[in-house]
Amino acid sequence: MVQCRVVLVGAHRVQQAERGHGREVAAPGLAVPALAKSLADPNADVRKAAVAALTRHRATEDARAALATATTDPDADVRAYAARAL
């Protein structure tokens, strides 16, 4: 459950987890639902970090669905990151 707690802490922690040891424990079955939930965070930086992390799991249907949802985000950067990932 490390991924879930990391995502909820904020963008900085998500990015740290993706760059460091957190990446090894981020199984898609656990990470993708938590990251998808983070796409509703009020902080655009958290949403951007979630999209960046979801790109590592884009081979899964759930991650692609979450990325597709992010293409309609109010923040232009989030939309661009999501569109690039797809």
C-alpha positions as CSV (number, residue, x, y, z in Angstrom):
1,M,0.0,0.0,0.0
2,V,3.0,2.3,-0.2
3,Q,1.8,3.7,-3.5
4,C,-1.6,4.8,-2.2
5,R,-0.1,6.7,0.7
6,V,2.6,8.3,-1.5
7,V,0.0,9.5,-4.0
8,L,-2.2,11.1,-1.4
9,V,0.7,13.1,0.1
10,G,1.2,15.1,-3.0
11,A,3.0,15.6,-6.3
12,H,6.5,15.8,-4.9
13,R,6.1,12.5,-3.1
14,V,4.6,10.8,-6.2
15,Q,7.6,12.0,-8.3
16,Q,10.0,10.8,-5.6
17,A,8.4,7.4,-5.6
18,E,8.5,7.1,-9.4
19,R,12.1,8.1,-9.5
20,G,13.3,6.0,-6.6
21,H,12.6,2.8,-4.8
22,G,8.8,3.2,-4.8
23,R,8.8,2.3,-8.5
24,E,9.7,-1.3,-7.7
25,V,6.7,-1.8,-5.5
26,A,4.2,0.1,-7.7
27,A,2.2,-2.9,-9.0
28,P,-0.4,-1.8,-11.5
29,G,-3.2,-3.4,-9.6
30,L,-2.5,-1.2,-6.6
31,A,-1.0,1.9,-8.2
32,V,-3.4,2.5,-11.0
33,P,-6.6,2.9,-8.9
34,A,-4.8,5.2,-6.5
35,L,-3.3,7.3,-9.3
36,A,-6.7,7.5,-11.1
37,K,-8.2,8.8,-7.9
38,S,-5.5,11.4,-7.7
39,L,-6.7,12.8,-11.0
40,A,-9.5,14.4,-9.0
41,D,-7.2,16.2,-6.6
42,P,-7.7,20.0,-6.5
43,N,-3.9,20.6,-6.9
44,A,-2.9,20.5,-10.6
45,D,0.7,19.4,-9.6
46,V,-0.7,16.3,-8.0
47,R,-2.8,15.6,-11.1
48,K,0.3,16.1,-13.4
49,A,2.3,13.7,-11.2
50,A,-0.4,11.2,-11.3
51,V,-0.5,11.3,-15.1
52,A,3.2,11.0,-15.3
53,A,3.0,7.9,-13.0
54,L,0.1,6.4,-15.0
55,T,2.3,6.5,-18.1
56,R,4.4,3.8,-16.6
57,H,1.4,1.6,-16.4
58,R,-0.2,2.5,-19.8
59,A,-0.1,-1.1,-20.9
60,T,-3.1,-1.7,-18.7
61,E,-6.6,-0.8,-19.8
62,D,-7.4,0.9,-16.5
63,A,-4.4,3.2,-16.8
64,R,-5.3,4.1,-20.4
65,A,-8.9,4.9,-19.3
66,A,-7.6,7.1,-16.5
67,L,-5.2,8.9,-19.0
68,A,-8.1,9.4,-21.4
69,T,-10.1,11.0,-18.6
70,A,-7.2,13.3,-17.8
71,T,-7.3,14.7,-21.4
72,T,-10.4,16.7,-20.3
73,D,-8.7,18.1,-17.2
74,P,-9.1,21.9,-16.6
75,D,-5.3,22.3,-16.5
76,A,-3.6,22.5,-19.9
77,D,-0.5,20.8,-18.7
78,V,-2.4,17.9,-17.3
79,R,-4.3,17.5,-20.6
80,A,-1.1,17.7,-22.6
81,Y,0.7,15.1,-20.5
82,A,-2.2,12.8,-20.8
83,A,-2.6,13.2,-24.5
84,R,1.2,12.6,-25.0
85,A,0.9,9.4,-22.9
86,L,-1.8,8.0,-25.1
